[in-house]
Amino acid sequence: MNRMVDPKSAQWAQWILLLTMGGFVGNFVFSLADHAGNGFYFAVEWVPVAASAIAIGFLCVPLVMRVSRVFIDVSAAVLIPDAGVGLWGFVLHTMSNLRGPSVHPFDNFVYGAPPMIRCCSPI
């Protein structure tokens, strides 16, 4: 992207926001679909869905209107705990796979919960 858009321009920042928002949209869809597969058996499975939705909402605003520096700071304050949700999910998924139904840990990781770390914003 740096070859196509000047890194010091406002357009570059908008592209970064758009790409980051795309990552959170992907996280929203994947966490919703993955956890809906088992019917949201545990209430904690709603946390990444809600965190992604909140992050998407905050990232949409600067794309459609001019925002103040305070809004950027609040957005960063929202996205930092969202990164924590991703790390927490990685730990929960990995723990689930380590004690999965198969005697072979590799099979638990291939066919079990995906141990992915959520995207976080470069803000």
C-alpha positions as MATLAB code, in Angstrom:
seq = 'MNRMVDPKSAQWAQWILLLTMGGFVGNFVFSLADHAGNGFYFAVEWVPVAASAIAIGFLCVPLVMRVSRVFIDVSAAVLIPDAGVGLWGFVLHTMSNLRGPSVHPFDNFVYGAPPMIRCCSPI';
ca = [
       0.000    0.000    0.000;
       2.885    2.378    0.698;
       3.817    2.232   -2.987;
       0.360    3.346   -4.123;
      -0.530    5.943   -1.476;
       1.698    8.472    0.286;
       2.111    7.236    3.895;
       1.805   10.796    5.213;
      -1.546   11.459    3.556;
      -5.015   11.242    5.043;
      -5.919    8.715    2.364;
      -3.303    6.302    3.747;
      -4.867    6.532    7.225;
      -8.312    5.898    5.737;
      -7.028    2.779    3.985;
      -5.539    1.515    7.245;
      -8.875    2.084    8.986;
     -10.761    0.338    6.193;
      -8.435   -2.681    6.216;
      -8.547   -2.885   10.014;
     -12.317   -2.689    9.936;
     -12.337   -5.490    7.354;
     -10.366   -7.635    9.787;
     -12.874   -6.974   12.549;
     -15.780   -7.742   10.199;
     -14.072  -11.053    9.448;
     -13.620  -11.693   13.163;
     -17.277  -10.887   13.760;
     -18.471  -13.294   11.065;
     -16.065  -16.075   12.047;
     -16.749  -15.855   15.786;
     -20.489  -15.691   15.162;
     -20.458  -18.672   12.796;
     -18.000  -20.726   14.871;
     -19.796  -20.257   18.163;
     -23.235  -20.622   16.595;
     -22.099  -24.072   15.436;
     -22.471  -25.299   19.013;
     -25.485  -23.110   19.771;
     -23.578  -20.634   21.976;
     -23.489  -23.327   24.656;
     -21.386  -21.117   26.934;
     -22.474  -17.505   27.460;
     -18.834  -16.373   27.198;
     -18.979  -17.240   23.483;
     -20.907  -14.002   22.914;
     -17.942  -11.885   24.111;
     -15.953  -11.929   20.822;
     -19.115  -11.274   18.830;
     -19.974   -8.213   20.921;
     -16.346   -6.996   21.027;
     -16.052   -7.222   17.236;
     -19.351   -5.400   16.738;
     -18.243   -2.572   19.028;
     -14.877   -2.314   17.257;
     -16.612   -2.178   13.860;
     -18.859    0.610   15.094;
     -15.925    2.682   16.307;
     -13.915    2.094   13.118;
     -16.811    3.058   10.824;
     -17.185    6.548   12.240;
     -13.869    8.056   10.989;
     -14.591    6.695    7.511;
     -17.857    8.623    7.171;
     -17.167   11.828    9.098;
     -14.375   13.943   10.497;
     -13.522   13.045   14.100;
     -11.575   14.730   16.879;
      -8.415   13.527   18.553;
     -10.488   12.615   21.615;
     -12.509   10.164   19.517;
      -9.288    8.576   18.246;
      -8.091    8.175   21.849;
     -11.422    6.639   22.891;
     -11.245    4.290   19.900;
      -7.774    3.160   20.939;
      -9.087    2.625   24.469;
     -11.839    0.411   23.016;
      -9.544   -1.529   20.682;
      -6.938   -2.389   23.339;
      -9.365   -4.492   25.422;
     -10.584   -5.973   22.137;
      -7.065   -7.263   21.534;
      -7.235   -8.745   25.047;
     -10.436  -10.547   24.066;
      -8.529  -12.049   21.155;
      -5.703  -13.258   23.380;
      -8.200  -14.640   25.883;
      -9.973  -16.517   23.076;
      -6.651  -17.909   21.862;
      -5.940  -19.251   25.359;
      -9.444  -20.731   25.743;
      -9.333  -22.391   22.312;
      -5.843  -23.772   22.907;
      -6.823  -25.149   26.331;
      -9.887  -26.771   24.776;
      -7.773  -28.387   22.089;
      -5.160  -29.628   24.567;
      -7.828  -31.585   26.448;
      -9.924  -32.461   23.393;
     -11.637  -35.748   22.649;
      -8.836  -37.264   20.588;
      -5.768  -38.907   22.114;
      -3.733  -37.185   19.400;
      -3.266  -33.454   20.130;
      -2.700  -32.746   16.429;
      -6.200  -34.027   15.608;
      -7.688  -31.830   18.326;
      -6.053  -28.742   16.802;
      -7.017  -29.675   13.220;
     -10.651  -30.609   13.964;
     -11.238  -28.643   17.186;
     -11.534  -24.988   18.084;
      -9.442  -22.740   15.822;
      -6.672  -21.195   17.967;
      -6.464  -17.899   16.079;
      -5.458  -14.576   17.519;
      -7.801  -11.762   16.596;
      -6.624   -8.812   14.598;
      -5.821   -5.646   16.437;
      -5.699   -2.135   15.131;
      -2.455   -0.343   14.293;
      -3.832    2.753   16.071;
];
